């Protein structure tokens, strides 16, 4: 297949029909397989923005949303050149420059790398690659946090398995083995870190993580509900046009995982220090700063900076801070007045996950998948959840017989 054929004639016509008659710029949402991409689609479309949902997987949940035109694209991680060519062709079909919202790190990196060859056809809610690339390294984040006085977990950077073992004498067990370069690690292992309770587990985890520049980090004491998020959009001058603050109540898997239930909770000091950290990193655009309160001394320690929308960002929208829309408006020349989630108290949840009990938080809460106004993603998710439950039940019966 030649580069000219990546978007064929029928697909071009379908995109043109979707965008016809719109007087405002469209928006592109990349990686819509799960709730962060689906949420971005809904947050933008409900405000009247024409949305193209991009994903390389035909099964992606967000491709089922009635709020966007589903568009299959090359895998941004495994087919970087074809993906860049695809974006070049897509830009030619857009009536005006369009903001693009990657919702995962690999897609974010692929778009940032390709930006230089796309001219002004896309608008980016993140810094250029020269600034973004170091920010995606955990060591860079931790060093800048230390420079401005934001607490961090005790961390070591061993260059060998022997040095990793020696670090245990300082950090103790359990500890976490995390990648300094997280994109490839997450793709390889579908997790953020390895938790090690023994030296044998440390040896195994270090060997697996070695290609991704592993670092060793203490386990910050406290439950999952001690994990706090400051989500924001900073314009090109570093002004915060939208700020959300909240915390996880439950994550999957426990200890080192992604949010299952979260709530809004405004902590002014945490907001101030997080914004100071972003500015120290010369960051602009959408981000999540995650910190954990150490139950030993009450300090809030930096877990990571995600330079993109995070999984439960739709809770921010429910609290009056529609971060994708704020970014869209600023990038298209209509910046809104600054707003925050201060005073809002709501919850967010993924109620159904295969292999886990059903969760119904205390109302009012925002459901991550199910929506009366956009029912198809929820119905597809329900069918997939039911099928997995049925398969698990059959496996249980076979093992018992």
BALOBA-1460 file (C-alpha; in Angstrom, 3 decimals):
// residues 401
<rec num="1" residu="x" x="0.000" y="0.000" z="0.000"/>
<rec num="2" residu="x" x="1.460" y="3.374" z="-0.958"/>
<rec num="3" residu="x" x="1.330" y="6.427" z="1.253"/>
<rec num="4" residu="x" x="-1.218" y="8.026" z="-1.088"/>
<rec num="5" residu="x" x="-3.651" y="5.189" z="-0.419"/>
<rec num="6" residu="x" x="-3.721" y="5.347" z="3.371"/>
<rec num="7" residu="x" x="-6.997" y="7.280" z="3.246"/>
<rec num="8" residu="x" x="-8.948" y="6.068" z="0.251"/>
<rec num="9" residu="x" x="-11.568" y="7.926" z="-1.718"/>
<rec num="10" residu="x" x="-14.608" y="6.579" z="0.101"/>
<rec num="11" residu="x" x="-13.075" y="7.405" z="3.480"/>
<rec num="12" residu="x" x="-12.247" y="10.931" z="2.307"/>
<rec num="13" residu="x" x="-15.837" y="11.413" z="1.233"/>
<rec num="14" residu="x" x="-17.136" y="10.090" z="4.548"/>
<rec num="15" residu="x" x="-14.926" y="12.516" z="6.491"/>
<rec num="16" residu="x" x="-15.992" y="15.403" z="4.233"/>
<rec num="17" residu="x" x="-19.670" y="14.642" z="4.884"/>
<rec num="18" residu="x" x="-19.106" y="14.584" z="8.639"/>
<rec num="19" residu="x" x="-17.380" y="17.961" z="8.603"/>
<rec num="20" residu="x" x="-19.663" y="19.639" z="6.078"/>
<rec num="21" residu="x" x="-21.523" y="22.688" z="7.296"/>
<rec num="22" residu="x" x="-19.472" y="23.219" z="10.450"/>
<rec num="23" residu="x" x="-18.397" y="26.809" z="11.061"/>
<rec num="24" residu="x" x="-15.879" y="25.855" z="13.779"/>
<rec num="25" residu="x" x="-12.740" y="23.737" z="13.721"/>
<rec num="26" residu="x" x="-13.114" y="19.987" z="14.260"/>
<rec num="27" residu="x" x="-11.228" y="18.086" z="16.957"/>
<rec num="28" residu="x" x="-9.347" y="14.787" z="16.753"/>
<rec num="29" residu="x" x="-9.255" y="12.353" z="19.681"/>
<rec num="30" residu="x" x="-6.561" y="9.681" z="19.387"/>
<rec num="31" residu="x" x="-6.717" y="6.324" z="21.211"/>
<rec num="32" residu="x" x="-10.371" y="5.853" z="22.120"/>
<rec num="33" residu="x" x="-10.163" y="2.262" z="23.283"/>
<rec num="34" residu="x" x="-11.134" y="3.056" z="26.856"/>
<rec num="35" residu="x" x="-12.783" y="5.659" z="29.049"/>
<rec num="36" residu="x" x="-10.238" y="8.475" z="28.752"/>
<rec num="37" residu="x" x="-10.663" y="8.656" z="24.974"/>
<rec num="38" residu="x" x="-14.405" y="8.060" z="25.116"/>
<rec num="39" residu="x" x="-14.730" y="10.792" z="27.737"/>
<rec num="40" residu="x" x="-12.812" y="13.292" z="25.596"/>
<rec num="41" residu="x" x="-15.093" y="12.557" z="22.638"/>
<rec num="42" residu="x" x="-18.205" y="13.173" z="24.735"/>
<rec num="43" residu="x" x="-16.860" y="16.293" z="26.468"/>
<rec num="44" residu="x" x="-16.067" y="17.952" z="23.132"/>
<rec num="45" residu="x" x="-19.070" y="16.811" z="21.120"/>
<rec num="46" residu="x" x="-21.629" y="17.819" z="23.714"/>
<rec num="47" residu="x" x="-20.297" y="21.372" z="23.386"/>
<rec num="48" residu="x" x="-20.986" y="21.311" z="19.644"/>
<rec num="49" residu="x" x="-17.520" y="20.367" z="18.372"/>
<rec num="50" residu="x" x="-17.314" y="17.987" z="15.383"/>
<rec num="51" residu="x" x="-15.099" y="15.107" z="16.499"/>
<rec num="52" residu="x" x="-13.095" y="12.477" z="14.654"/>
<rec num="53" residu="x" x="-12.286" y="9.472" z="16.876"/>
<rec num="54" residu="x" x="-9.021" y="7.841" z="15.778"/>
<rec num="55" residu="x" x="-7.854" y="4.368" z="16.742"/>
<rec num="56" residu="x" x="-5.960" y="1.482" z="15.138"/>
<rec num="57" residu="x" x="-8.193" y="-1.130" z="16.801"/>
<rec num="58" residu="x" x="-11.603" y="-1.766" z="15.219"/>
<rec num="59" residu="x" x="-12.806" y="-2.937" z="18.651"/>
<rec num="60" residu="x" x="-12.043" y="0.407" z="20.358"/>
<rec num="61" residu="x" x="-14.955" y="1.383" z="22.579"/>
<rec num="62" residu="x" x="-14.929" y="5.047" z="21.582"/>
<rec num="63" residu="x" x="-15.462" y="4.155" z="17.925"/>
<rec num="64" residu="x" x="-19.008" y="3.176" z="18.955"/>
<rec num="65" residu="x" x="-19.903" y="6.640" z="20.211"/>
<rec num="66" residu="x" x="-22.584" y="8.505" z="18.285"/>
<rec num="67" residu="x" x="-20.745" y="11.714" z="19.144"/>
<rec num="68" residu="x" x="-17.846" y="11.146" z="16.747"/>
<rec num="69" residu="x" x="-16.967" y="9.847" z="13.315"/>
<rec num="70" residu="x" x="-14.954" y="6.635" z="13.778"/>
<rec num="71" residu="x" x="-11.714" y="6.608" z="11.778"/>
<rec num="72" residu="x" x="-9.239" y="3.719" z="11.714"/>
<rec num="73" residu="x" x="-5.596" y="4.761" z="11.609"/>
<rec num="74" residu="x" x="-2.195" y="3.016" z="11.696"/>
<rec num="75" residu="x" x="-0.817" y="2.006" z="15.077"/>
<rec num="76" residu="x" x="1.010" y="5.140" z="16.316"/>
<rec num="77" residu="x" x="3.544" y="3.054" z="18.223"/>
<rec num="78" residu="x" x="4.277" y="0.157" z="15.871"/>
<rec num="79" residu="x" x="3.767" y="2.002" z="12.563"/>
<rec num="80" residu="x" x="5.152" y="5.434" z="13.264"/>
<rec num="81" residu="x" x="5.994" y="6.368" z="9.667"/>
<rec num="82" residu="x" x="2.631" y="5.227" z="8.330"/>
<rec num="83" residu="x" x="0.896" y="7.020" z="11.187"/>
<rec num="84" residu="x" x="2.724" y="10.263" z="10.353"/>
<rec num="85" residu="x" x="1.753" y="9.856" z="6.687"/>
<rec num="86" residu="x" x="-1.848" y="9.224" z="7.736"/>
<rec num="87" residu="x" x="-1.891" y="12.467" z="9.741"/>
<rec num="88" residu="x" x="-0.447" y="14.346" z="6.763"/>
<rec num="89" residu="x" x="-3.272" y="13.085" z="4.559"/>
<rec num="90" residu="x" x="-5.906" y="13.747" z="7.209"/>
<rec num="91" residu="x" x="-4.769" y="17.341" z="7.701"/>
<rec num="92" residu="x" x="-5.403" y="17.985" z="3.999"/>
<rec num="93" residu="x" x="-9.065" y="17.061" z="4.513"/>
<rec num="94" residu="x" x="-9.699" y="19.416" z="7.423"/>
<rec num="95" residu="x" x="-11.407" y="22.753" z="6.713"/>
<rec num="96" residu="x" x="-9.284" y="24.521" z="9.351"/>
<rec num="97" residu="x" x="-6.498" y="23.660" z="11.825"/>
<rec num="98" residu="x" x="-7.806" y="21.139" z="14.357"/>
<rec num="99" residu="x" x="-6.758" y="20.416" z="17.950"/>
<rec num="100" residu="x" x="-5.664" y="16.822" z="18.490"/>
<rec num="101" residu="x" x="-6.016" y="15.065" z="21.849"/>
<rec num="102" residu="x" x="-3.834" y="11.967" z="22.350"/>
<rec num="103" residu="x" x="-5.032" y="10.079" z="25.430"/>
<rec num="104" residu="x" x="-2.087" y="7.681" z="25.899"/>
<rec num="105" residu="x" x="1.652" y="8.184" z="26.088"/>
<rec num="106" residu="x" x="2.601" y="6.301" z="22.917"/>
<rec num="107" residu="x" x="0.101" y="8.220" z="20.784"/>
<rec num="108" residu="x" x="1.198" y="11.481" z="22.392"/>
<rec num="109" residu="x" x="4.828" y="10.794" z="21.512"/>
<rec num="110" residu="x" x="3.937" y="9.784" z="17.945"/>
<rec num="111" residu="x" x="1.947" y="12.975" z="17.336"/>
<rec num="112" residu="x" x="4.629" y="15.176" z="18.904"/>
<rec num="113" residu="x" x="7.328" y="13.606" z="16.730"/>
<rec num="114" residu="x" x="5.241" y="14.084" z="13.587"/>
<rec num="115" residu="x" x="4.226" y="17.667" z="14.378"/>
<rec num="116" residu="x" x="7.160" y="19.234" z="12.553"/>
<rec num="117" residu="x" x="6.091" y="17.726" z="9.222"/>
<rec num="118" residu="x" x="2.409" y="18.690" z="9.531"/>
<rec num="119" residu="x" x="2.742" y="22.443" z="9.187"/>
<rec num="120" residu="x" x="-0.082" y="24.316" z="10.878"/>
<rec num="121" residu="x" x="-2.777" y="21.756" z="10.169"/>
<rec num="122" residu="x" x="-3.008" y="20.515" z="13.758"/>
<rec num="123" residu="x" x="-3.071" y="22.332" z="17.086"/>
<rec num="124" residu="x" x="-1.460" y="20.768" z="20.133"/>
<rec num="125" residu="x" x="-2.484" y="20.867" z="23.824"/>
<rec num="126" residu="x" x="1.066" y="19.923" z="24.830"/>
<rec num="127" residu="x" x="4.601" y="21.310" z="24.336"/>
<rec num="128" residu="x" x="6.773" y="20.629" z="21.307"/>
<rec num="129" residu="x" x="8.778" y="17.399" z="21.243"/>
<rec num="130" residu="x" x="11.959" y="19.085" z="22.456"/>
<rec num="131" residu="x" x="10.277" y="19.862" z="25.781"/>
<rec num="132" residu="x" x="7.858" y="16.945" z="25.899"/>
<rec num="133" residu="x" x="10.403" y="14.174" z="25.379"/>
<rec num="134" residu="x" x="12.398" y="14.798" z="28.593"/>
<rec num="135" residu="x" x="9.182" y="15.365" z="30.560"/>
<rec num="136" residu="x" x="8.086" y="11.812" z="29.762"/>
<rec num="137" residu="x" x="11.121" y="10.521" z="31.677"/>
<rec num="138" residu="x" x="10.390" y="9.981" z="35.360"/>
<rec num="139" residu="x" x="13.852" y="11.071" z="36.469"/>
<rec num="140" residu="x" x="13.375" y="14.471" z="34.840"/>
<rec num="141" residu="x" x="10.098" y="14.932" z="36.714"/>
<rec num="142" residu="x" x="11.555" y="13.921" z="40.067"/>
<rec num="143" residu="x" x="14.635" y="16.125" z="39.722"/>
<rec num="144" residu="x" x="12.548" y="19.204" z="38.917"/>
<rec num="145" residu="x" x="10.236" y="18.449" z="41.835"/>
<rec num="146" residu="x" x="13.214" y="18.326" z="44.181"/>
<rec num="147" residu="x" x="14.530" y="21.626" z="42.847"/>
<rec num="148" residu="x" x="11.354" y="23.514" z="43.807"/>
<rec num="149" residu="x" x="10.715" y="21.700" z="47.086"/>
<rec num="150" residu="x" x="7.989" y="19.232" z="46.091"/>
<rec num="151" residu="x" x="8.512" y="16.023" z="48.066"/>
<rec num="152" residu="x" x="9.342" y="12.813" z="46.204"/>
<rec num="153" residu="x" x="9.616" y="9.174" z="47.263"/>
<rec num="154" residu="x" x="13.109" y="7.962" z="48.125"/>
<rec num="155" residu="x" x="14.468" y="6.883" z="44.748"/>
<rec num="156" residu="x" x="17.622" y="5.202" z="43.461"/>
<rec num="157" residu="x" x="18.893" y="4.775" z="39.906"/>
<rec num="158" residu="x" x="20.910" y="1.543" z="39.801"/>
<rec num="159" residu="x" x="22.937" y="0.699" z="36.712"/>
<rec num="160" residu="x" x="23.080" y="-3.029" z="37.423"/>
<rec num="161" residu="x" x="21.233" y="-5.793" z="39.231"/>
<rec num="162" residu="x" x="23.952" y="-5.762" z="41.907"/>
<rec num="163" residu="x" x="23.412" y="-2.036" z="42.529"/>
<rec num="164" residu="x" x="19.677" y="-2.671" z="42.701"/>
<rec num="165" residu="x" x="20.198" y="-5.242" z="45.438"/>
<rec num="166" residu="x" x="22.487" y="-2.881" z="47.322"/>
<rec num="167" residu="x" x="19.812" y="-0.160" z="47.184"/>
<rec num="168" residu="x" x="17.486" y="-2.395" z="49.181"/>
<rec num="169" residu="x" x="19.604" y="-1.720" z="52.261"/>
<rec num="170" residu="x" x="18.607" y="1.972" z="52.016"/>
<rec num="171" residu="x" x="15.041" y="1.691" z="50.705"/>
<rec num="172" residu="x" x="13.955" y="-1.514" z="52.389"/>
<rec num="173" residu="x" x="11.236" y="-3.860" z="51.176"/>
<rec num="174" residu="x" x="8.682" y="-3.726" z="49.718"/>
<rec num="175" residu="x" x="9.756" y="-1.380" z="46.945"/>
<rec num="176" residu="x" x="8.737" y="-0.501" z="43.408"/>
<rec num="177" residu="x" x="10.698" y="-1.035" z="40.222"/>
<rec num="178" residu="x" x="9.581" y="1.679" z="37.814"/>
<rec num="179" residu="x" x="10.734" y="2.545" z="34.299"/>
<rec num="180" residu="x" x="12.414" y="5.893" z="33.736"/>
<rec num="181" residu="x" x="11.158" y="5.518" z="30.141"/>
<rec num="182" residu="x" x="7.550" y="4.363" z="30.630"/>
<rec num="183" residu="x" x="6.059" y="4.056" z="27.145"/>
<rec num="184" residu="x" x="7.713" y="0.811" z="26.067"/>
<rec num="185" residu="x" x="7.403" y="-0.617" z="29.583"/>
<rec num="186" residu="x" x="3.632" y="-0.135" z="29.686"/>
<rec num="187" residu="x" x="3.222" y="-1.632" z="26.242"/>
<rec num="188" residu="x" x="5.325" y="-4.647" z="27.207"/>
<rec num="189" residu="x" x="3.866" y="-5.376" z="30.632"/>
<rec num="190" residu="x" x="0.476" y="-3.575" z="30.743"/>
<rec num="191" residu="x" x="1.335" y="-2.039" z="34.092"/>
<rec num="192" residu="x" x="3.046" y="1.002" z="35.579"/>
<rec num="193" residu="x" x="5.531" y="-0.707" z="37.886"/>
<rec num="194" residu="x" x="6.537" y="-3.942" z="39.593"/>
<rec num="195" residu="x" x="5.992" y="-4.203" z="43.344"/>
<rec num="196" residu="x" x="8.681" y="-6.333" z="44.958"/>
<rec num="197" residu="x" x="8.276" y="-7.976" z="48.354"/>
<rec num="198" residu="x" x="11.450" y="-10.115" z="48.214"/>
<rec num="199" residu="x" x="14.952" y="-9.971" z="46.726"/>
<rec num="200" residu="x" x="13.995" y="-12.713" z="44.278"/>
<rec num="201" residu="x" x="11.112" y="-10.596" z="43.013"/>
<rec num="202" residu="x" x="13.463" y="-7.616" z="42.750"/>
<rec num="203" residu="x" x="15.926" y="-9.602" z="40.622"/>
<rec num="204" residu="x" x="13.144" y="-10.701" z="38.287"/>
<rec num="205" residu="x" x="11.582" y="-7.232" z="38.045"/>
<rec num="206" residu="x" x="14.917" y="-5.521" z="37.403"/>
<rec num="207" residu="x" x="15.761" y="-7.969" z="34.609"/>
<rec num="208" residu="x" x="12.404" y="-7.328" z="32.928"/>
<rec num="209" residu="x" x="12.629" y="-3.557" z="33.309"/>
<rec num="210" residu="x" x="16.301" y="-3.193" z="32.357"/>
<rec num="211" residu="x" x="15.617" y="-2.146" z="28.717"/>
<rec num="212" residu="x" x="13.517" y="0.763" z="30.066"/>
<rec num="213" residu="x" x="16.114" y="2.274" z="32.451"/>
<rec num="214" residu="x" x="14.656" y="1.049" z="35.755"/>
<rec num="215" residu="x" x="14.655" y="3.012" z="38.972"/>
<rec num="216" residu="x" x="13.906" y="1.794" z="42.477"/>
<rec num="217" residu="x" x="11.456" y="3.685" z="44.637"/>
<rec num="218" residu="x" x="10.147" y="3.351" z="48.141"/>
<rec num="219" residu="x" x="6.493" y="2.430" z="48.588"/>
<rec num="220" residu="x" x="4.841" y="5.550" z="49.969"/>
<rec num="221" residu="x" x="2.819" y="4.406" z="52.957"/>
<rec num="222" residu="x" x="-0.927" y="4.882" z="52.752"/>
<rec num="223" residu="x" x="-4.069" y="3.484" z="51.110"/>
<rec num="224" residu="x" x="-5.082" y="4.075" z="47.486"/>
<rec num="225" residu="x" x="-7.382" y="6.833" z="48.736"/>
<rec num="226" residu="x" x="-4.243" y="8.836" z="49.565"/>
<rec num="227" residu="x" x="-3.539" y="9.335" z="45.831"/>
<rec num="228" residu="x" x="-4.390" y="12.881" z="44.744"/>
<rec num="229" residu="x" x="-4.673" y="14.399" z="41.269"/>
<rec num="230" residu="x" x="-4.339" y="17.972" z="40.069"/>
<rec num="231" residu="x" x="-5.519" y="18.174" z="36.467"/>
<rec num="232" residu="x" x="-5.080" y="21.381" z="34.524"/>
<rec num="233" residu="x" x="-4.736" y="23.224" z="31.252"/>
<rec num="234" residu="x" x="-1.997" y="25.858" z="31.055"/>
<rec num="235" residu="x" x="-1.977" y="28.226" z="28.107"/>
<rec num="236" residu="x" x="1.197" y="29.229" z="26.229"/>
<rec num="237" residu="x" x="1.916" y="31.900" z="28.850"/>
<rec num="238" residu="x" x="1.635" y="29.404" z="31.695"/>
<rec num="239" residu="x" x="-1.736" y="30.720" z="32.915"/>
<rec num="240" residu="x" x="-4.040" y="28.053" z="34.317"/>
<rec num="241" residu="x" x="-7.336" y="28.319" z="32.421"/>
<rec num="242" residu="x" x="-8.801" y="25.219" z="34.071"/>
<rec num="243" residu="x" x="-7.850" y="23.387" z="37.276"/>
<rec num="244" residu="x" x="-9.352" y="20.269" z="38.868"/>
<rec num="245" residu="x" x="-8.351" y="18.638" z="42.146"/>
<rec num="246" residu="x" x="-9.462" y="15.252" z="43.421"/>
<rec num="247" residu="x" x="-8.351" y="11.891" z="44.708"/>
<rec num="248" residu="x" x="-8.674" y="8.214" z="43.954"/>
<rec num="249" residu="x" x="-10.841" y="6.154" z="46.253"/>
<rec num="250" residu="x" x="-10.103" y="2.833" z="44.616"/>
<rec num="251" residu="x" x="-7.801" y="1.642" z="41.858"/>
<rec num="252" residu="x" x="-7.292" y="-1.548" z="39.879"/>
<rec num="253" residu="x" x="-5.121" y="-3.406" z="40.670"/>
<rec num="254" residu="x" x="-4.761" y="-2.132" z="44.232"/>
<rec num="255" residu="x" x="-1.451" y="-0.500" z="45.074"/>
<rec num="256" residu="x" x="-0.221" y="0.231" z="41.547"/>
<rec num="257" residu="x" x="-3.067" y="0.630" z="39.088"/>
<rec num="258" residu="x" x="-5.591" y="2.891" z="37.407"/>
<rec num="259" residu="x" x="-8.569" y="4.660" z="38.920"/>
<rec num="260" residu="x" x="-11.762" y="2.697" z="39.498"/>
<rec num="261" residu="x" x="-13.504" y="5.202" z="41.764"/>
<rec num="262" residu="x" x="-12.498" y="8.842" z="42.306"/>
<rec num="263" residu="x" x="-13.878" y="11.991" z="43.878"/>
<rec num="264" residu="x" x="-13.372" y="15.731" z="43.569"/>
<rec num="265" residu="x" x="-11.663" y="17.299" z="46.576"/>
<rec num="266" residu="x" x="-10.087" y="20.770" z="46.536"/>
<rec num="267" residu="x" x="-6.747" y="21.132" z="48.339"/>
<rec num="268" residu="x" x="-5.367" y="24.636" z="47.669"/>
<rec num="269" residu="x" x="-1.766" y="23.947" z="48.704"/>
<rec num="270" residu="x" x="-1.625" y="20.885" z="46.474"/>
<rec num="271" residu="x" x="-2.959" y="22.879" z="43.535"/>
<rec num="272" residu="x" x="-0.386" y="25.635" z="44.052"/>
<rec num="273" residu="x" x="2.588" y="23.257" z="44.307"/>
<rec num="274" residu="x" x="1.455" y="21.221" z="41.289"/>
<rec num="275" residu="x" x="1.123" y="24.300" z="39.091"/>
<rec num="276" residu="x" x="4.528" y="25.523" z="40.279"/>
<rec num="277" residu="x" x="6.007" y="22.162" z="39.286"/>
<rec num="278" residu="x" x="4.474" y="22.304" z="35.811"/>
<rec num="279" residu="x" x="5.839" y="25.796" z="35.272"/>
<rec num="280" residu="x" x="9.269" y="24.742" z="36.517"/>
<rec num="281" residu="x" x="9.195" y="22.024" z="33.845"/>
<rec num="282" residu="x" x="8.194" y="24.684" z="31.270"/>
<rec num="283" residu="x" x="5.058" y="22.678" z="30.579"/>
<rec num="284" residu="x" x="2.035" y="24.023" z="28.730"/>
<rec num="285" residu="x" x="-1.192" y="22.228" z="27.847"/>
<rec num="286" residu="x" x="-3.225" y="19.450" z="29.453"/>
<rec num="287" residu="x" x="-1.781" y="17.403" z="32.292"/>
<rec num="288" residu="x" x="-2.314" y="15.381" z="35.420"/>
<rec num="289" residu="x" x="-0.005" y="15.717" z="38.410"/>
<rec num="290" residu="x" x="-0.445" y="12.765" z="40.764"/>
<rec num="291" residu="x" x="0.822" y="12.828" z="44.341"/>
<rec num="292" residu="x" x="0.421" y="10.533" z="47.333"/>
<rec num="293" residu="x" x="0.053" y="11.569" z="50.950"/>
<rec num="294" residu="x" x="2.601" y="9.695" z="53.063"/>
<rec num="295" residu="x" x="0.829" y="8.580" z="56.212"/>
<rec num="296" residu="x" x="4.129" y="8.644" z="58.119"/>
<rec num="297" residu="x" x="4.669" y="12.400" z="57.954"/>
<rec num="298" residu="x" x="1.697" y="13.848" z="56.032"/>
<rec num="299" residu="x" x="3.821" y="15.027" z="53.097"/>
<rec num="300" residu="x" x="2.510" y="14.831" z="49.537"/>
<rec num="301" residu="x" x="5.022" y="13.029" z="47.323"/>
<rec num="302" residu="x" x="5.104" y="13.214" z="43.546"/>
<rec num="303" residu="x" x="4.101" y="10.009" z="41.797"/>
<rec num="304" residu="x" x="4.155" y="11.258" z="38.210"/>
<rec num="305" residu="x" x="3.226" y="13.937" z="35.720"/>
<rec num="306" residu="x" x="1.068" y="12.748" z="32.826"/>
<rec num="307" residu="x" x="1.286" y="15.370" z="30.027"/>
<rec num="308" residu="x" x="-2.148" y="14.526" z="28.649"/>
<rec num="309" residu="x" x="-5.715" y="13.754" z="29.681"/>
<rec num="310" residu="x" x="-5.879" y="11.079" z="32.363"/>
<rec num="311" residu="x" x="-8.346" y="8.220" z="32.741"/>
<rec num="312" residu="x" x="-10.948" y="9.918" z="34.976"/>
<rec num="313" residu="x" x="-10.817" y="13.453" z="33.565"/>
<rec num="314" residu="x" x="-14.579" y="13.445" z="32.922"/>
<rec num="315" residu="x" x="-15.099" y="14.031" z="36.639"/>
<rec num="316" residu="x" x="-13.472" y="17.406" z="36.059"/>
<rec num="317" residu="x" x="-16.054" y="18.113" z="33.345"/>
<rec num="318" residu="x" x="-18.860" y="17.192" z="35.759"/>
<rec num="319" residu="x" x="-17.402" y="19.698" z="38.234"/>
<rec num="320" residu="x" x="-17.587" y="22.529" z="35.714"/>
<rec num="321" residu="x" x="-14.038" y="22.271" z="34.342"/>
<rec num="322" residu="x" x="-14.299" y="20.774" z="30.842"/>
<rec num="323" residu="x" x="-10.571" y="20.496" z="30.187"/>
<rec num="324" residu="x" x="-10.741" y="19.214" z="26.577"/>
<rec num="325" residu="x" x="-13.108" y="22.045" z="25.670"/>
<rec num="326" residu="x" x="-10.985" y="24.632" z="27.497"/>
<rec num="327" residu="x" x="-7.949" y="23.461" z="25.526"/>
<rec num="328" residu="x" x="-9.945" y="23.421" z="22.282"/>
<rec num="329" residu="x" x="-11.177" y="26.971" z="22.780"/>
<rec num="330" residu="x" x="-7.771" y="28.328" z="23.706"/>
<rec num="331" residu="x" x="-6.046" y="26.643" z="20.758"/>
<rec num="332" residu="x" x="-8.659" y="27.890" z="18.293"/>
<rec num="333" residu="x" x="-8.394" y="31.493" z="19.444"/>
<rec num="334" residu="x" x="-11.295" y="31.777" z="21.884"/>
<rec num="335" residu="x" x="-9.718" y="31.335" z="25.343"/>
<rec num="336" residu="x" x="-12.263" y="31.041" z="28.165"/>
<rec num="337" residu="x" x="-12.114" y="32.697" z="31.551"/>
<rec num="338" residu="x" x="-10.184" y="30.640" z="34.130"/>
<rec num="339" residu="x" x="-12.227" y="28.185" z="36.196"/>
<rec num="340" residu="x" x="-11.610" y="25.597" z="38.903"/>
<rec num="341" residu="x" x="-13.404" y="22.711" z="40.579"/>
<rec num="342" residu="x" x="-13.226" y="24.385" z="43.995"/>
<rec num="343" residu="x" x="-16.403" y="23.683" z="45.961"/>
<rec num="344" residu="x" x="-17.597" y="20.819" z="43.745"/>
<rec num="345" residu="x" x="-18.107" y="17.420" z="45.398"/>
<rec num="346" residu="x" x="-18.854" y="14.588" z="43.008"/>
<rec num="347" residu="x" x="-17.625" y="11.096" z="42.320"/>
<rec num="348" residu="x" x="-16.648" y="9.089" z="39.246"/>
<rec num="349" residu="x" x="-16.640" y="5.336" z="38.732"/>
<rec num="350" residu="x" x="-16.210" y="2.466" z="36.346"/>
<rec num="351" residu="x" x="-19.008" y="0.309" z="37.716"/>
<rec num="352" residu="x" x="-18.308" y="-2.863" z="35.726"/>
<rec num="353" residu="x" x="-14.913" y="-4.510" z="35.296"/>
<rec num="354" residu="x" x="-14.386" y="-8.157" z="34.452"/>
<rec num="355" residu="x" x="-12.869" y="-10.097" z="37.321"/>
<rec num="356" residu="x" x="-13.955" y="-7.581" z="39.973"/>
<rec num="357" residu="x" x="-17.108" y="-6.987" z="41.950"/>
<rec num="358" residu="x" x="-19.598" y="-4.408" z="40.714"/>
<rec num="359" residu="x" x="-19.118" y="-0.958" z="42.233"/>
<rec num="360" residu="x" x="-21.882" y="1.603" z="42.787"/>
<rec num="361" residu="x" x="-20.523" y="4.669" z="44.630"/>
<rec num="362" residu="x" x="-22.706" y="6.974" z="46.655"/>
<rec num="363" residu="x" x="-24.596" y="9.382" z="44.310"/>
<rec num="364" residu="x" x="-24.102" y="11.757" z="42.723"/>
<rec num="365" residu="x" x="-21.415" y="10.149" z="40.619"/>
<rec num="366" residu="x" x="-20.306" y="10.126" z="36.997"/>
<rec num="367" residu="x" x="-20.392" y="6.764" z="35.238"/>
<rec num="368" residu="x" x="-17.351" y="6.337" z="33.006"/>
<rec num="369" residu="x" x="-18.930" y="4.244" z="30.237"/>
<rec num="370" residu="x" x="-22.723" y="4.211" z="30.430"/>
<rec num="371" residu="x" x="-24.638" y="7.206" z="29.099"/>
<rec num="372" residu="x" x="-28.301" y="7.605" z="28.184"/>
<rec num="373" residu="x" x="-27.335" y="10.155" z="25.523"/>
<rec num="374" residu="x" x="-24.645" y="7.876" z="24.070"/>
<rec num="375" residu="x" x="-25.780" y="4.314" z="24.830"/>
<rec num="376" residu="x" x="-23.885" y="2.149" z="22.342"/>
<rec num="377" residu="x" x="-20.451" y="2.150" z="24.077"/>
<rec num="378" residu="x" x="-22.159" y="1.100" z="27.305"/>
<rec num="379" residu="x" x="-24.086" y="-1.696" z="25.623"/>
<rec num="380" residu="x" x="-20.927" y="-2.984" z="23.943"/>
<rec num="381" residu="x" x="-19.040" y="-2.830" z="27.237"/>
<rec num="382" residu="x" x="-21.865" y="-4.656" z="29.021"/>
<rec num="383" residu="x" x="-21.867" y="-7.422" z="26.391"/>
<rec num="384" residu="x" x="-18.092" y="-7.847" z="26.651"/>
<rec num="385" residu="x" x="-18.250" y="-7.862" z="30.441"/>
<rec num="386" residu="x" x="-21.002" y="-10.495" z="30.385"/>
<rec num="387" residu="x" x="-19.062" y="-12.670" z="27.943"/>
<rec num="388" residu="x" x="-15.962" y="-12.555" z="30.148"/>
<rec num="389" residu="x" x="-18.037" y="-13.429" z="33.209"/>
<rec num="390" residu="x" x="-19.552" y="-16.376" z="31.342"/>
<rec num="391" residu="x" x="-16.146" y="-17.638" z="30.252"/>
<rec num="392" residu="x" x="-14.839" y="-17.341" z="33.814"/>
<rec num="393" residu="x" x="-17.832" y="-19.300" z="35.085"/>
<rec num="394" residu="x" x="-17.202" y="-22.061" z="32.541"/>
<rec num="395" residu="x" x="-13.541" y="-22.263" z="33.547"/>
<rec num="396" residu="x" x="-14.572" y="-22.560" z="37.193"/>
<rec num="397" residu="x" x="-16.990" y="-25.400" z="36.402"/>
<rec num="398" residu="x" x="-14.380" y="-27.256" z="34.356"/>
<rec num="399" residu="x" x="-11.772" y="-26.988" z="37.134"/>
<rec num="400" residu="x" x="-14.313" y="-28.237" z="39.695"/>
<rec num="401" residu="x" x="-15.358" y="-31.243" z="37.648"/>
